[in-house]
């Protein structure tokens, strides 16, 4: 029986283990705990919580920084007047 080992790295911010490489194929840091940003997380963020070009809000990573949703690799800040 063969055993396959998945690469694991430690998060430089919180120390949690995440599977895979430290960066994604497009050069972005690989998130290990993306989740929907709660109202408290959004309130602590300076400015409006960013959205992508489709209008989908960013997810939050382990230290409550926004990360792009799966549909878009880049975020657009919601600065509509």
HUGIHU-V730080 format. One record per residue. D_CENTER is the distance of its C-alpha to the mean C-alpha in Angstrom with 2 decimals. Layout:
# HUGIHU-V730080
d_center->{D_CENTER,D_CENTER}
This chain:
# HUGIHU-V730080
d_center->{35.74,32.92,29.87,26.66,24.36,20.65,19.25,17.28,15.89,15.33,12.32,13.86,12.65,13.58,15.54,14.15,14.92,12.58,14.39,14.57,14.35,12.40,11.43,11.17,14.34,13.41,12.81,9.08,7.94,7.32,4.83,7.72,7.38,5.13,7.91,9.81,10.30,13.90,16.63,16.77,13.19,13.94,17.32,16.25,14.21,16.73,17.64,16.53,13.00,11.92,12.48,12.75,16.31,16.90,16.41,13.44,11.39,7.71,5.74,5.46,4.46,7.95,9.44,8.59,7.04,5.76,3.26,6.08,7.68,9.62,12.65,11.82,10.45,11.08,10.90,14.28,15.05,17.35,20.50,23.16,26.36}
